[in-house]
């Protein structure tokens, strides 16, 4: 004769409570492991405190800076920057860098992309870029501003680098961070046009924000 097992509602309720307790224990266990990992990463981050990259303007040469029509500018600038990672235990991935030149708040070249690269502990890299612009619209006051600089005897350009970097500590790699670099190039500008390019070789430190 077969036996029929009949479970009371109380028994089913107890079984449901046991499953709920098991799920809660698993949830708290995984939450604890995840929180511990986050705290560990945060502690490593706070202990190491990565310093932002350092950029130095090594050389800037203006080969062309002239109006080709009403408020249309042609420009050609050669740029050399030194990038240094000052950290002893943190490496840097430069995923994306865009370089351009600006004059009196106006962008006078198109964006030039620098190939991505990796920078180890306290390593340095020389970055070169050819910045050009053809028929770029500028403010009507552009020629007047250049005339004022000629009278003052110097031309000041802003050389900008914008992009994204990631930090690397051991095998851990952070998410992307925005980086903005601003370098000042001061060039002697006389009353007559020079036979060669306008040059700046001051080795000035650039301002960097991350």
N, CA, C and O of each residue as an XYZ file, in Angstrom:
840
protein
N       0.861     -1.185      0.000
C       0.000      0.000      0.000
C       0.899      1.238      0.000
O       1.844      1.325      0.784
N       0.600      2.190     -0.881
C       1.404      3.418     -0.935
C       1.032      4.344      0.194
O      -0.093      4.374      0.694
N       2.087      5.127      0.577
C       1.870      6.078      1.667
C       1.763      7.480      1.095
O       2.532      7.854      0.210
N       0.836      8.236      1.584
C       0.637      9.614      1.143
C       1.142     10.528      2.237
O       0.701     10.457      3.384
N       2.091     11.401      1.857
C       2.648     12.341      2.836
C       1.895     13.651      2.711
O       1.845     14.266      1.646
N       1.326     14.052      3.800
C       0.561     15.309      3.825
C       1.268     16.272      4.776
O       1.441     15.984      5.961
N       1.679     17.436      4.224
C       2.365     18.440      5.048
C       1.370     19.506      5.469
O       0.558     19.993      4.683
N       1.468     19.832      6.704
C       0.560     20.849      7.248
C       0.992     22.226      6.789
O       2.151     22.417      6.421
N       0.089     23.183      6.804
C       0.447     24.566      6.447
C       1.573     25.104      7.316
O       2.397     25.887      6.844
N       1.619     24.685      8.609
C       2.685     25.167      9.497
C       4.043     24.662      9.014
O       5.037     25.387      9.050
N       4.067     23.412      8.563
C       5.328     22.839      8.082
C       5.824     23.583      6.840
O       7.014     23.878      6.724
N       4.918     23.883      5.922
C       5.277     24.622      4.706
C       5.773     26.025      5.043
O       6.713     26.538      4.435
N       5.111     26.629      6.033
C       5.513     27.976      6.439
C       6.922     27.967      7.010
O       7.718     28.863      6.727
N       7.243     26.920      7.843
C       8.581     26.814      8.418
C       9.627     26.620      7.329
O      10.723     27.176      7.400
N       9.275     25.814      6.306
C      10.215     25.576      5.212
C      10.482     26.873      4.438
O      11.614     27.142      4.036
N       9.427     27.672      4.234
C       9.592     28.955      3.557
C      10.479     29.893      4.349
O      11.299     30.610      3.777
N      10.316     29.890      5.681
C      11.157     30.738      6.531
C      12.612     30.318      6.463
O      13.503     31.167      6.491
N      12.869     29.011      6.371
C      14.246     28.521      6.287
C      14.923     29.003      5.001
O      16.089     29.400      5.005
N      14.150     28.958      3.881
C      14.698     29.454      2.619
C      14.987     30.953      2.702
O      16.008     31.420      2.197
N      14.088     31.704      3.339
C      14.294     33.146      3.491
C      15.553     33.424      4.302
O      16.326     34.320      3.963
N      15.763     32.662      5.370
C      16.953     32.853      6.203
C      18.222     32.538      5.415
O      19.237     33.218      5.564
N      18.158     31.497      4.573
C      19.321     31.121      3.762
C      19.670     32.226      2.769
O      20.836     32.585      2.602
N      18.639     32.757      2.112
C      18.873     33.837      1.160
C      19.454     35.071      1.851
O      20.350     35.723      1.316
N      18.945     35.385      3.033
C      19.452     36.544      3.777
C      20.913     36.349      4.167
O      21.718     37.275      4.074
N      21.251     35.125      4.607
C      22.638     34.846      4.980
C      23.569     34.992      3.778
O      24.649     35.573      3.885
N      23.134     34.452      2.617
C      23.956     34.574      1.413
C      24.104     36.028      0.989
O      25.178     36.463      0.572
N      23.002     36.775      1.102
C      23.046     38.196      0.727
C      24.024     38.963      1.608
O      24.846     39.734      1.113
N      23.930     38.744      2.912
C      24.832     39.451      3.832
C      26.279     39.009      3.635
O      27.194     39.820      3.775
N      26.497     37.738      3.313
C      27.861     37.239      3.090
C      28.481     37.913      1.868
O      29.608     38.404      1.931
N      27.735     37.934      0.743
C      28.250     38.567     -0.461
C      28.420     40.078     -0.271
O      29.378     40.667     -0.773
N      27.494     40.695      0.448
C      27.599     42.134      0.717
C      28.845     42.437      1.535
O      29.539     43.423      1.290
N      29.122     41.567      2.517
C      30.308     41.763      3.345
C      31.592     41.635      2.546
O      32.523     42.419      2.731
N      31.649     40.632      1.642
C      32.846     40.451      0.810
C      33.035     41.642     -0.128
O      34.150     42.140     -0.290
N      31.947     42.095     -0.741
C      32.017     43.223     -1.674
C      32.456     44.496     -0.955
O      33.293     45.245     -1.460
N      31.881     44.739      0.238
C      32.251     45.926      1.014
C      33.712     45.867      1.438
O      34.408     46.882      1.410
N      34.183     44.680      1.832
C      35.585     44.530      2.228
C      36.521     44.838      1.075
O      37.540     45.505      1.255
N      36.171     44.345     -0.130
C      36.999     44.625     -1.299
C      37.046     46.115     -1.612
O      38.105     46.656     -1.930
N      35.898     46.774     -1.521
C      35.854     48.217     -1.778
C      36.691     48.984     -0.765
O      37.421     49.907     -1.126
N      36.583     48.601      0.505
C      37.369     49.258      1.542
C      38.859     49.028      1.336
O      39.668     49.925      1.573
N      39.223     47.822      0.894
C      40.626     47.516      0.643
C      41.174     48.381     -0.486
O      42.269     48.932     -0.376
N      40.409     48.499     -1.576
C      40.828     49.344     -2.696
C      40.943     50.801     -2.259
O      41.885     51.496     -2.638
N      39.969     51.262     -1.453
C      39.989     52.641     -0.976
C      41.199     52.895     -0.082
O      41.827     53.949     -0.177
N      41.532     51.930      0.793
C      42.700     52.082      1.668
C      43.994     52.165      0.855
O      44.861     52.993      1.135
N      44.114     51.291     -0.162
C      45.306     51.332     -1.023
C      45.400     52.677     -1.727
O      46.475     53.267     -1.834
N      44.239     53.155     -2.210
C      44.194     54.437     -2.917
C      44.613     55.590     -2.012
O      45.387     56.458     -2.418
N      44.093     55.594     -0.773
C      44.408     56.671      0.155
C      45.866     56.624      0.604
O      46.497     57.663      0.801
N      46.399     55.400      0.766
C      47.794     55.264      1.192
C      48.744     55.748      0.092
O      49.699     56.478      0.357
N      48.463     55.329     -1.148
C      49.365     55.682     -2.251
C      49.182     57.134     -2.701
O      50.156     57.798     -3.054
N      47.956     57.626     -2.691
C      47.626     58.994     -3.095
C      48.372     59.395     -4.382
O      49.349     60.141     -4.308
N      47.941     58.926     -5.534
C      48.679     59.235     -6.766
C      48.730     60.727     -7.047
O      47.721     61.428     -6.969
N      49.932     61.198     -7.377
C      50.110     62.594     -7.758
C      49.787     62.744     -9.244
O      50.014     61.825    -10.030
N      49.265     63.891     -9.617
C      48.888     64.112    -11.013
C      50.131     64.223    -11.891
O      51.193     64.623    -11.414
N      50.006     63.873    -13.162
C      51.148     63.953    -14.078
C      51.675     65.382    -14.178
O      50.944     66.347    -13.953
N      52.959     65.496    -14.520
C      53.600     66.795    -14.692
C      53.952     66.995    -16.162
O      54.517     66.110    -16.804
N      53.610     68.170    -16.684
C      53.909     68.498    -18.076
C      54.791     69.742    -18.125
O      54.582     70.701    -17.382
N      55.779     69.706    -19.013
C      56.682     70.833    -19.225
C      56.728     71.156    -20.709
O      56.888     70.263    -21.541
N      56.589     72.433    -21.036
C      56.703     72.866    -22.424
C      58.182     72.977    -22.785
O      58.895     73.836    -22.264
N      58.632     72.108    -23.673
C      60.042     72.115    -24.077
C      60.291     73.062    -25.248
O      61.304     73.760    -25.294
N      59.351     73.075    -26.189
C      59.555     73.921    -27.368
C      58.242     74.130    -28.100
O      57.412     73.226    -28.197
N      58.071     75.336    -28.609
C      56.922     75.655    -29.456
C      57.404     76.578    -30.566
O      58.053     77.588    -30.293
N      57.095     76.244    -31.810
C      57.510     77.031    -32.974
C      56.300     77.357    -33.825
O      55.555     76.465    -34.231
N      56.105     78.653    -34.096
C      55.021     79.087    -34.981
C      55.592     79.288    -36.373
O      56.442     80.155    -36.582
N      55.125     78.485    -37.329
C      55.569     78.597    -38.712
C      54.615     79.447    -39.546
O      55.012     80.043    -40.548
N      53.361     79.495    -39.123
C      52.389     80.311    -39.849
C      51.309     80.781    -38.890
O      50.808     80.018    -38.064
N      50.964     82.053    -39.017
C      49.867     82.635    -38.242
C      49.399     83.865    -39.019
O      49.818     84.985    -38.726
N      48.538     83.655    -40.001
C      48.161     84.753    -40.889
C      46.710     84.605    -41.313
O      46.154     83.508    -41.364
N      46.119     85.759    -41.616
C      44.738     85.786    -42.091
C      44.716     85.573    -43.599
O      45.448     86.231    -44.339
N      43.866     84.642    -44.051
C      43.745     84.366    -45.478
C      42.534     85.064    -46.093
O      42.352     85.048    -47.310
N      41.727     85.665    -45.264
C      40.526     86.354    -45.715
C      39.923     87.070    -44.521
O      40.518     87.083    -43.444
N      38.770     87.655    -44.691
C      38.128     88.331    -43.560
C      37.870     87.362    -42.396
O      36.993     86.500    -42.461
N      38.657     87.535    -41.340
C      38.466     86.748    -40.108
C      38.655     85.239    -40.316
O      38.037     84.438    -39.614
N      39.501     84.850    -41.271
C      39.833     83.444    -41.493
C      41.334     83.259    -41.306
O      42.139     83.946    -41.935
N      41.700     82.321    -40.432
C      43.098     82.189    -40.024
C      43.709     80.882    -40.520
O      43.089     79.820    -40.464
N      44.956     80.994    -41.013
C      45.786     79.831    -41.303
C      46.907     79.775    -40.272
O      47.565     80.780    -40.004
N      47.120     78.591    -39.694
C      48.139     78.477    -38.644
C      48.887     77.158    -38.780
O      48.354     76.158    -39.262
N      50.147     77.193    -38.335
C      50.976     75.993    -38.311
C      51.954     76.127    -37.135
O      52.784     77.036    -37.102
N      51.837     75.201    -36.167
C      52.636     75.266    -34.938
C      53.195     73.885    -34.631
O      52.472     72.891    -34.685
N      54.472     73.825    -34.312
C      55.109     72.577    -33.891
C      55.336     72.634    -32.380
O      55.862     73.617    -31.857
N      54.934     71.567    -31.688
C      54.938     71.572    -30.222
C      55.661     70.348    -29.685
O      55.503     69.242    -30.203
N      56.464     70.556    -28.632
C      57.124     69.450    -27.936
C      56.884     69.604    -26.438
O      57.217     70.634    -25.851
N      56.305     68.572    -25.822
C      56.018     68.561    -24.391
C      56.743     67.401    -23.731
O      56.949     66.352    -24.341
N      57.130     67.603    -22.470
C      57.675     66.514    -21.663
C      56.632     66.127    -20.625
O      56.220     66.952    -19.810
N      56.207     64.863    -20.660
C      55.237     64.340    -19.697
C      55.961     63.444    -18.710
O      56.719     62.559    -19.106
N      55.724     63.673    -17.414
C      56.403     62.882    -16.384
C      55.400     62.337    -15.378
O      54.480     63.042    -14.961
N      55.584     61.075    -14.989
C      54.804     60.448    -13.927
C      55.621     60.528    -12.636
O      56.624     59.825    -12.512
N      55.221     61.366    -11.669
C      56.014     61.539    -10.453
C      55.811     60.442     -9.403
O      56.494     60.439     -8.379
N      54.888     59.520     -9.642
C      54.546     58.508     -8.641
C      55.560     57.364     -8.624
O      56.084     56.963     -9.663
N      55.824     56.848     -7.421
C      56.757     55.735     -7.252
C      56.072     54.374     -7.361
O      56.731     53.381     -7.670
N      54.764     54.310     -7.114
C      54.071     53.027     -7.113
C      52.807     53.017     -7.968
O      52.050     52.047     -7.952
N      52.584     54.085     -8.705
C      51.371     54.196     -9.521
C      51.768     54.470    -10.975
O      52.531     55.397    -11.250
N      51.252     53.669    -11.894
C      51.475     53.881    -13.321
C      50.261     54.586    -13.924
O      49.209     54.689    -13.294
N      50.428     55.065    -15.149
C      49.363     55.847    -15.788
C      49.135     55.357    -17.210
O      50.081     55.182    -17.977
N      47.860     55.136    -17.554
C      47.458     54.898    -18.938
C      46.906     56.207    -19.496
O      45.946     56.759    -18.958
N      47.514     56.704    -20.576
C      46.976     57.864    -21.286
C      46.136     57.323    -22.440
O      46.665     56.960    -23.490
N      44.833     57.276    -22.235
C      43.941     56.668    -23.222
C      43.602     57.604    -24.374
O      43.375     57.162    -25.500
N      43.571     58.894    -24.083
C      43.121     59.846    -25.107
C      43.686     61.213    -24.785
O      43.481     61.721    -23.682
N      44.395     61.818    -25.726
C      44.919     63.174    -25.546
C      44.666     63.971    -26.820
O      44.983     63.523    -27.922
N      44.093     65.155    -26.652
C      43.848     66.067    -27.767
C      44.594     67.368    -27.489
O      44.483     67.927    -26.398
N      45.348     67.848    -28.466
C      46.177     69.035    -28.300
C      45.717     70.115    -29.286
O      45.416     69.824    -30.444
N      45.669     71.354    -28.812
C      45.368     72.471    -29.707
C      45.972     73.749    -29.139
O      46.359     73.799    -27.972
N      46.047     74.775    -29.971
C      46.584     76.066    -29.553
C      45.455     77.093    -29.492
O      44.504     77.046    -30.273
N      45.584     78.017    -28.547
C      44.590     79.086    -28.396
C      45.308     80.424    -28.233
O      46.404     80.497    -27.677
N      44.669     81.470    -28.727
C      45.224     82.826    -28.624
C      44.107     83.766    -28.183
O      43.075     83.879    -28.845
N      44.327     84.429    -27.070
C      43.330     85.355    -26.520
C      41.953     84.691    -26.362
O      40.919     85.303    -26.628
N      41.969     83.425    -25.922
C      40.715     82.707    -25.697
C      40.102     82.107    -26.941
O      39.024     81.518    -26.861
N      40.758     82.235    -28.108
C      40.234     81.684    -29.349
C      41.074     80.472    -29.776
O      42.304     80.534    -29.762
N      40.428     79.403    -30.144
C      41.149     78.235    -30.654
C      41.620     78.542    -32.070
O      40.821     78.887    -32.941
N      42.954     78.410    -32.294
C      43.519     78.806    -33.585
C      44.076     77.607    -34.364
O      44.634     77.789    -35.446
N      43.936     76.394    -33.838
C      44.273     75.176    -34.588
C      43.180     74.145    -34.317
O      42.445     74.243    -33.334
N      43.088     73.174    -35.188
C      42.148     72.078    -34.927
C      42.763     71.134    -33.899
O      43.962     71.204    -33.627
N      41.952     70.262    -33.332
C      42.447     69.283    -32.359
C      43.360     68.268    -33.048
O      43.029     67.735    -34.107
N      44.508     68.014    -32.431
C      45.433     66.988    -32.903
C      45.494     65.888    -31.858
O      45.700     66.166    -30.676
N      45.314     64.628    -32.285
C      45.270     63.516    -31.352
C      46.665     62.913    -31.177
O      47.380     62.667    -32.148
N      47.034     62.680    -29.908
C      48.285     62.006    -29.568
C      47.974     60.528    -29.342
O      47.029     60.220    -28.617
N      48.733     59.600    -29.937
C      48.452     58.167    -29.752
C      48.486     57.775    -28.272
O      49.303     58.304    -27.519
N      47.610     56.855    -27.841
C      47.611     56.406    -26.440
C      48.965     55.783    -26.065
O      49.647     55.191    -26.901
N      49.333     55.934    -24.782
C      50.579     55.326    -24.320
C      50.495     55.038    -22.822
O      49.627     55.548    -22.113
N      51.423     54.208    -22.372
C      51.495     53.791    -20.966
C      52.753     54.399    -20.350
O      53.810     54.438    -20.979
N      52.622     54.872    -19.110
C      53.751     55.515    -18.424
C      53.975     54.842    -17.074
O      53.124     54.899    -16.185
N      55.132     54.204    -16.938
C      55.453     53.509    -15.696
C      55.839     54.446    -14.567
O      55.768     55.667    -14.710
N      56.251     53.864    -13.433
C      56.617     54.654    -12.259
C      57.763     55.609    -12.571
O      58.829     55.186    -13.018
N      57.541     56.890    -12.336
C      58.553     57.946    -12.496
C      59.167     57.974    -13.898
O      60.297     58.429    -14.076
N      58.424     57.492    -14.881
C      58.889     57.549    -16.269
C      58.558     58.900    -16.887
O      57.684     59.618    -16.402
N      59.265     59.240    -17.965
C      59.019     60.471    -18.716
C      58.874     60.141    -20.192
O      59.486     59.195    -20.688
N      58.061     60.926    -20.891
C      57.855     60.739    -22.332
C      57.861     62.098    -23.019
O      57.288     63.063    -22.513
N      58.512     62.166    -24.174
C      58.458     63.357    -25.009
C      57.291     63.228    -25.975
O      57.170     62.230    -26.686
N      56.439     64.237    -25.998
C      55.276     64.245    -26.886
C      55.445     65.358    -27.907
O      55.700     66.504    -27.535
N      55.308     65.039    -29.175
C      55.382     66.045    -30.224
C      54.066     66.067    -30.992
O      53.415     65.037    -31.173
N      53.697     67.238    -31.430
C      52.445     67.377    -32.179
C      52.572     68.517    -33.175
O      53.159     69.556    -32.873
N      52.024     68.318    -34.354
C      51.940     69.372    -35.367
C      50.515     69.916    -35.355
O      49.565     69.209    -35.692
N      50.384     71.160    -34.969
C      49.069     71.795    -34.846
C      48.847     72.696    -36.058
O      49.669     73.562    -36.358
N      47.737     72.485    -36.744
C      47.470     73.266    -37.954
C      46.024     73.753    -37.944
O      45.154     73.196    -37.275
N      45.812     74.798    -38.704
C      44.469     75.313    -38.917
C      44.402     75.940    -40.298
O      45.316     76.657    -40.702
N      43.338     75.677    -41.013
C      43.168     76.230    -42.363
C      41.797     76.878    -42.465
O      40.768     76.208    -42.386
N      41.802     78.172    -42.637
C      40.544     78.901    -42.773
C      39.680     78.846    -41.526
O      38.454     78.788    -41.619
N      40.320     78.866    -40.342
C      39.539     78.832    -39.096
C      38.959     80.223    -38.817
O      39.680     81.218    -38.900
N      37.680     80.302    -38.491
C      37.097     81.614    -38.183
C      37.624     82.162    -36.853
O      37.693     81.444    -35.855
N      37.991     83.436    -36.859
C      38.453     84.109    -35.646
C      37.692     85.413    -35.493
O      37.017     85.867    -36.417
N      37.811     86.009    -34.314
C      37.103     87.254    -34.031
C      37.672     88.396    -34.881
O      38.851     88.376    -35.235
N      36.845     89.384    -35.206
C      37.333     90.532    -35.987
C      38.495     91.263    -35.319
O      39.255     91.966    -35.984
N      38.631     91.097    -33.998
C      39.688     91.796    -33.262
C      41.030     91.066    -33.323
O      42.003     91.530    -32.729
N      41.104     89.933    -34.029
C      42.332     89.134    -34.025
C      43.539     89.937    -34.516
O      44.578     89.965    -33.856
N      43.400     90.581    -35.661
C      44.526     91.338    -36.221
C      44.938     92.467    -35.288
O      46.124     92.766    -35.149
N      43.956     93.091    -34.652
C      44.245     94.180    -33.712
C      45.034     93.656    -32.511
O      45.973     94.308    -32.056
N      44.654     92.476    -31.993
C      45.341     91.901    -30.838
C      46.796     91.550    -31.183
O      47.700     91.774    -30.377
N      47.015     90.998    -32.387
C      48.378     90.686    -32.814
C      49.198     91.973    -32.933
O      50.375     91.993    -32.573
N      48.581     93.046    -33.437
C      49.265     94.342    -33.530
C      49.671     94.866    -32.151
O      50.763     95.411    -31.990
N      48.806     94.703    -31.170
C      49.140     95.127    -29.801
C      50.306     94.315    -29.256
O      51.200     94.864    -28.612
N      50.300     93.005    -29.512
C      51.406     92.162    -29.046
C      52.712     92.531    -29.741
O      53.779     92.482    -29.128
N      52.632     92.898    -31.006
C      53.833     93.314    -31.732
C      54.423     94.575    -31.097
O      55.640     94.712    -30.980
N      53.548     95.489    -30.692
C      53.998     96.705    -30.023
C      54.623     96.379    -28.669
O      55.622     96.979    -28.271
N      54.016     95.412    -27.964
C      54.542     95.011    -26.654
C      55.813     94.176    -26.778
O      56.562     94.048    -25.809
N      56.062     93.611    -27.948
C      57.285     92.852    -28.170
C      57.199     91.380    -27.817
O      58.223     90.697    -27.777
N      55.996     90.873    -27.558
C      55.881     89.439    -27.254
C      54.490     88.935    -27.622
O      53.497     89.660    -27.564
N      54.465     87.648    -28.006
C      53.222     86.966    -28.353
C      53.035     85.810    -27.378
O      53.960     85.027    -27.165
N      51.848     85.694    -26.784
C      51.576     84.662    -25.781
C      50.495     83.721    -26.309
O      49.391     84.147    -26.647
N      50.835     82.434    -26.372
C      49.890     81.407    -26.786
C      49.582     80.474    -25.622
O      50.422     80.246    -24.752
N      48.366     79.938    -25.620
C      47.997     78.859    -24.713
C      47.994     77.559    -25.502
O      47.290     77.432    -26.503
N      48.785     76.597    -25.044
C      48.829     75.284    -25.667
C      48.122     74.310    -24.736
O      48.571     74.077    -23.614
N      47.021     73.744    -25.202
C      46.112     72.976    -24.346
C      46.155     71.490    -24.683
O      46.262     71.091    -25.843
N      46.067     70.684    -23.619
C      45.976     69.230    -23.760
C      44.788     68.759    -22.930
O      44.749     68.982    -21.720
N      43.833     68.118    -23.564
C      42.672     67.564    -22.866
C      42.567     66.075    -23.185
O      42.876     65.651    -24.299
N      42.134     65.286    -22.211
C      42.000     63.861    -22.489
C      41.542     63.063    -21.292
O      40.928     63.596    -20.368
N      41.849     61.761    -21.319
C      41.454     60.838    -20.256
C      42.644     59.961    -19.882
O      43.403     59.508    -20.739
N      42.785     59.734    -18.568
C      43.840     58.849    -18.076
C      43.244     57.840    -17.100
O      42.146     58.038    -16.579
N      43.985     56.752    -16.860
C      43.624     55.782    -15.826
C      44.867     55.481    -14.994
O      45.985     55.437    -15.508
N      44.640     55.275    -13.684
C      45.724     54.919    -12.781
C      45.843     53.392    -12.705
O      44.850     52.675    -12.829
N      47.071     52.910    -12.498
C      47.304     51.471    -12.357
C      48.140     51.230    -11.101
O      49.257     51.734    -10.979
N      47.579     50.448    -10.164
C      48.271     50.078     -8.933
C      48.325     48.556     -8.888
O      47.296     47.910     -8.693
N      49.517     47.969     -9.066
C      49.610     46.519     -9.148
C      48.842     46.021    -10.355
O      49.124     46.418    -11.486
N      47.864     45.146    -10.115
C      47.016     44.653    -11.211
C      45.701     45.428    -11.305
O      44.922     45.222    -12.236
N      45.459     46.312    -10.349
C      44.193     47.061    -10.331
C      44.324     48.306    -11.200
O      45.325     49.019    -11.126
N      43.305     48.564    -12.027
C      43.274     49.729    -12.906
C      42.003     50.524    -12.618
O      40.908     49.962    -12.584
N      42.150     51.806    -12.417
C      41.002     52.652    -12.083
C      40.143     52.923    -13.312
O      40.487     52.547    -14.433
N      39.028     53.579    -13.072
C      38.203     54.066    -14.169
C      38.841     55.308    -14.778
O      39.851     55.791    -14.265
N      38.265     55.843    -15.876
C      38.864     57.002    -16.547
C      38.692     58.290    -15.749
O      37.678     58.494    -15.082
N      39.699     59.150    -15.829
C      39.678     60.478    -15.216
C      39.990     61.510    -16.292
O      40.830     61.277    -17.161
N      39.310     62.654    -16.228
C      39.591     63.733    -17.162
C      40.897     64.423    -16.759
O      41.165     64.611    -15.572
N      41.703     64.797    -17.750
C      42.921     65.559    -17.504
C      42.921     66.775    -18.418
O      42.588     66.677    -19.598
N      43.301     67.928    -17.858
C      43.387     69.173    -18.616
C      44.729     69.834    -18.315
O      45.084     70.053    -17.157
N      45.461     70.144    -19.372
C      46.790     70.740    -19.246
C      46.800     72.063    -20.002
O      46.268     72.158    -21.108
N      47.410     73.088    -19.396
C      47.513     74.399    -20.028
C      48.959     74.871    -19.951
O      49.508     75.024    -18.860
N      49.576     75.104    -21.108
C      50.966     75.572    -21.173
C      50.998     76.956    -21.815
O      50.291     77.210    -22.790
N      51.818     77.846    -21.264
C      51.986     79.182    -21.818
C      53.278     79.239    -22.625
O      54.346     78.882    -22.129
N      53.173     79.687    -23.859
C      54.341     79.880    -24.709
C      54.485     81.370    -24.986
O      53.615     81.986    -25.601
N      55.585     81.937    -24.528
C      55.855     83.366    -24.720
C      56.945     83.507    -25.777
O      58.043     82.974    -25.618
N      56.641     84.222    -26.854
C      57.568     84.346    -27.973
C      57.854     85.806    -28.264
O      56.949     86.640    -28.256
N      59.127     86.112    -28.521
C      59.520     87.479    -28.878
C      58.941     87.834    -30.246
O      59.038     87.058    -31.197
N      58.345     89.006    -30.327
C      57.707     89.448    -31.581
C      58.101     90.890    -31.828
O      57.686     91.797    -31.107
N      58.916     91.089    -32.868
C      59.381     92.436    -33.192
C      58.463     93.151    -34.166
O      57.439     92.605    -34.576
N      58.832     94.389    -34.543
C      57.994     95.172    -35.469
C      57.985     94.622    -36.889
O      57.065     94.902    -37.658
N      59.022     93.826    -37.245
C      59.062     93.242    -38.580
C      58.924     91.735    -38.485
O      59.253     91.141    -37.458
N      58.441     91.118    -39.544
C      58.262     89.673    -39.550
C      59.615     88.962    -39.540
O      60.501     89.338    -40.308
N      59.800     87.953    -38.698
C      61.072     87.234    -38.675
C      61.225     86.360    -39.913
O      60.238     85.958    -40.529
N      62.491     86.068    -40.274
C      62.739     85.210    -41.435
C      62.425     83.749    -41.114
O      62.036     82.998    -42.008
N      62.585     83.335    -39.860
C      62.297     81.963    -39.445
C      61.060     81.913    -38.562
O      60.351     82.909    -38.422
N      60.802     80.757    -37.968
C      59.611     80.626    -37.099
C      59.775     81.369    -35.784
O      60.892     81.544    -35.296
N      58.657     81.807    -35.213
C      58.654     82.321    -33.847
C      58.823     81.136    -32.908
O      58.118     80.137    -33.043
N      59.745     81.234    -31.961
C      60.061     80.083    -31.117
C      60.015     80.424    -29.647
O      60.306     81.548    -29.237
N      59.641     79.424    -28.859
C      59.664     79.519    -27.403
C      60.335     78.259    -26.880
O      59.844     77.153    -27.103
N      61.471     78.426    -26.174
C      62.198     77.273    -25.616
C      62.517     77.547    -24.153
O      63.670     77.464    -23.730
N      61.487     77.874    -23.390
C      61.687     78.288    -22.009
C      61.672     77.127    -21.019
O      62.174     77.269    -19.904
N      61.110     75.990    -21.402
C      60.996     74.891    -20.454
C      60.053     75.187    -19.305
O      60.318     74.798    -18.167
N      58.942     75.880    -19.593
C      58.011     76.288    -18.545
C      57.137     75.123    -18.081
O      56.749     74.263    -18.872
N      56.839     75.116    -16.791
C      55.950     74.106    -16.202
C      54.505     74.459    -16.559
O      54.090     75.611    -16.436
N      53.759     73.470    -16.996
C      52.351     73.665    -17.364
C      51.454     73.385    -16.153
O      51.825     72.625    -15.259
N      50.292     73.994    -16.136
C      49.307     73.704    -15.085
C      48.492     72.488    -15.503
O      48.066     72.367    -16.652
N      48.282     71.582    -14.535
C      47.586     70.318    -14.812
C      46.491     70.101    -13.784
O      46.717     70.256    -12.584
N      45.306     69.741    -14.254
C      44.208     69.374    -13.357
C      43.676     68.007    -13.769
O      43.549     67.698    -14.954
N      43.364     67.189    -12.745
C      42.807     65.855    -12.970
C      41.544     65.723    -12.150
O      40.896     64.676    -12.178
